[in-house]
């Protein structure tokens, strides 16, 4: 199996990991849901306009069911995650959300699609999740609030469901139109809850960061993610997406002068180890085996 799908997903996760640092350049007081709404509108809307002019989208025969499900789950993921952080703090909310999503993805694949994740995925996911926990264990204040933990777990489940819905969508539609339609609909779902409107986007301080988050961290990132998702399993893709908090932490160290404890650096090593095991091991175990369009339990 080609290693490129794994690299595409990793690059997507690395682009997602830039969002936290980029948000520090925005004006204070803008709600996270407003940022998510505008980011989705830029990332999906601009792409949708281009594709409509190019006549690349056939609305009449479009896979509306999987598109709406993908848009709904990614909108719920963002809303639930940002709300959970208010109760638990960024560190704990991130660990519970990002750490639980690979587990949920494996369960969803097993229960709904009858694809049982293999031992390699289990080892890689265990390394990556433990690494994620150690990475954030000493960062920021955390409050073990039951509602916050529940919301974070629901956010992890939503990301797992989004990945599975998107895999079904990309088996029916091309990647570019799928991203455009999903995030345009997602932005429409989030706008009523954003409260801050859109005027704040056009200030000189906010425009460039939002364009970056919309075009690079949404359009390009999700195009890469779905392109990789076409060739690897959903569970593997979600495990590889743990490169997102890894990227965010390293950007914090090298760009914002944040401090990582020895424990956190050990978490970095474990996270990298899980990613390497899944990428290299998954590719080797699939080479020489017949691969169907539906497949591939190794990597997700």
N, C-alpha and C positions, 0 to 999 in steps of 0.2 A: 504494500500500500504506500502511496506517495506521502511524504512527510509534510507537504504543503498545507493540507487541511489543518494539521495541528498548529503549524506556524501562524496560519490565518487567525485561528481562535486566540492564540497567545497575543498576537499583535492587537486584536480587538480588545482584549482584557487590559493590555498596557495603555491603550488609548482611554478606556474607561477610568483607569487609575489616575489620569491627569485631571479629572473633573474637580476633585477636592482642592487641589492646589490652585486651579484656575478660578474657582469660586472665591478664593481669598482676595481676588482683584476686583470683585463686584462691590458696589456700595452696600453699606450695612443696612439691615432692615428688610431686605427682599426675602419673601418666604421661599422655602425650598421647593414647594409645589409649584409656585409661579416660575421658578427657574426651570423646573422639569417640564412644565407646559410649554414654555417658549423654546427651550432646547429641542423638544420633540417637534414643535411647529417648524423651526428652522431646518432641522435635519430631515424631516419627512416632507414638509411643504415645498421647499425649493426643488427637491428631487422629483416630487410629484408633478410640479409644473413643467419641468424639463421633459419628463417622460410622456406627459399628455401631448405636448407639442410634437414629440417624436412619434406619437401614436403607438407607444409601447404597452399601453394598458387597455385591455378590452373589458370595460366595466360590465357589460351584459353577461359575459361568461366567467366573471371573476370568482375566485374561491372565497366568497364572503364569510362563510362560517369560520374558517380557520384564521382569516384576517381579523375578524372582530374578536375572536377568542384571544389571539396573540396581543392585540391592542389593549384589550381589557386586562389581561394578566400583567402586562408590563406597566400599565397605568396603576393598577393596584399594588404592584411591587414597589414602585416609587413612593406612592402615598403611604403605604404601611411602613416602609423602611424609615422615611423621614419622621413619621409620627412616633415610631418606636424609640428613635434617638432622643426625642424630647423626654421620654420617661427614664431611659437607661444610660444616656450618654453615648457619645460617638463610638468609643472603643467596644463596649459590650454589645451595643446594637449591631455594629458591623460584624463582630465575631459570630453572634447568634444567626444573623441573616445569611452572611456569606458562608459560614461554616455548615449551616444546615441544608443549604440548597443542593449540594452534590448528593447528600443522603436522600433527600426528597426526590431528586431526579432519578436516582437508581430505583427507588420504590415505585415511582410513577411508571417508569419503563417496564418494570417487572409485572406490576399489577394490571396496567392498562394494555400494554403492547406485548406482554408475555415474553419479554427479552430479559433474561436474568443476567445481571452484570457479573463478570468473571472475577477471579481472584486477583488478577493484576490491577483491575480498577479498584478493588477493595484496599489493596496495599497502598496504591498511589493516593487514593482519597484520604485514607487514614493519616498518612504522612502530611498531606497538604492541610487537612483540617487541624491537626495538632500544631502544625507550624503556624497557622493563622491565629490560633488561640495564644500561643507563646509570643507572637509578634505584637499583639495588642494588650498583653496581660498587664503591663506596667504603664500603659499610655492613657492619660486622661482619667477623670473621675468616672466611676461607674456606680450605678444604683441598681440593685437587683429588685426591680419592680415587676411583679407578676404580669401586669397588663402589658408593660413594655416588652417583656420576654415573649409573651404570646404574640404580640404584633410583629416582632422580629421573626419569629418562627413562621408566621403567616406570610411574611415578605419572602422568606426563603422558599416556601412552597410555591408562591406566585412566580418567582423567577424560574423554578424548575418546570412549572406548567407552561410558562412562556416559551421556554426552550423546546419543549415537546410539541407545542402548537406550531411554532415556527418551523420545526422540522417537517411537519405535515404540510405546511404551507409551501415550503421550498420544493417539495416533491410534486407540487401542482403548478407553481408559478416561478418565474425567474427571480433571481435575488434582488436586483435593483427595484423592480416594481413592488416586490414584497415589503422591502424596507420602507419605501415611500408611502404605501398605503397604510401599513401598520402604524407608523409614527404620526402620520397626519390624523388618523382616527384617534390615536392615543392623546394627542394634544387637545383635540376637541373634547375628549372625556375629562381632561384635567382642568381646562380653562374655568369652568364654573366654580372650582374649589381653590383657585389661585389667589383670589382676593386683591392682589396688587395690580391686576390689569397688565398692560404691556407697555405703557408709556416709559417706564423706567429703563427699558431696553435701549432707547435711543439716546441716552446720555453718553458723553464721550468716554466715561469710565466703564460703562457696562457693555457697549456695543461689541468691541473686539473680543472680550472673553466669551460673550454669548455666541458670537459667530464661530469661534473655535469649538465651543462645546457642541453647537448644533451641527457643524459640518464635519469636524474631525472626530469628536468623541461620540457622535450619534450616527450620522450618515455613513462615514467611512468605516467606523468601528463595527456597526451592525451589518454592513455589507460584508466585511471580512468574517464576522461571526457566522452569518448565515451561509457564506460560501464554504467555510470549514464544516459547518453543521451538515451540509449535504453529504459529506463523505465519512463522518464519524458519528458515533452514537450521541444522543442527547446527554446521557450521564457523563460521558467523557468530556464533552464540551463544557459542561457546568464545572467539573473538577478543574479543568484548565483555566476557567475564568477566575480562579483564585489568584491568578497573576495580577488581578486588579488591586487588591489591598497591598500586595507586595510592591507593585509599582508606586502606589500612593505613599507607602512608608519610605521608600528610597528617595522619592522626589522631596519628601519632607526633610529628609536628612541633608540632601545635597543642595536644595534650593531655598529652603526655609530655615535651615540650621536647627532642625529638631534633633532630639537626642534619642538614640536607641540603646537600651540596656543590653548587656551580654545575653540575657534570656531572649530578648527580641531578635538579636542577631542569630541565635540558635534557631529561632522560629523561621527566619529567612532561609537558613540552610535547609530545614525540613521541607519548607514550601517548594523551594527549588528542586529538592530531591524528588518530591511527589510528582512535580511537573515533568522532570526528566524520565522517571520511571514510566509514566503514562505515555509520553511521547515516543520514546525510544522502544520501550517494551511493546506498546500497542502496535507500532509500525512493524516490528519484527514478527509478532505473533500473527499478524494479518497477511504478511507477505507469503505468497504461495497458497493462500486459502481463497476459495472463490468468494467474491464479494458481491452481494446483491445491492440494489438501490435502497432497500429497506433497512438493512442490517445493523450492525456491527457493534456488538456488545463490548468489545474491548475498551473502546475509548470513551464511552460516556457512562 
